[in-house]
Amino acid sequence: MIYYVIFIDVFQHFKDLDTIFKEAFRMLKRKGFFAFTAEDTEGDDISEFSWSEPRQQDPLKLYRHSEGYIRNILHSEGFGLMKMTKFWGAKEGNVYVPYKAYLARKAL
């Protein structure tokens, strides 16, 4: 059992975060911390988009997770949200990508 689980700039590669959150909960000691960032999207769901490098033949399929989706999954997996903050991440073309950083704590 560990006190901290940290994911930075990873979740856009996964559509469904249930398994990741369940495993974080299982690994953490009581009152352990779960910190992560997620690319943000509007609404209460997940949005899908493609991204590729100039010489890349097949674009990557990536995902953005809304604050509502993150809050729901945190609650359903037994985490309490302690802090959330918005920030601008990497630039895609001429637009900065909206991100959110989350700090949650294992409730049990």
PyMOL commands that set and color helices and strands:
alter all, ss='L'
color gray80, all
select helices_A, chain A and resi 11-13+18-27+67-76
alter helices_A, ss='H'
color red, helices_A
select strands_A, chain A and resi 2-7+28-39+46-51+60-65+79-92+95-106
alter strands_A, ss='S'
color yellow, strands_A
deselect
rebuild
show_as cartoon
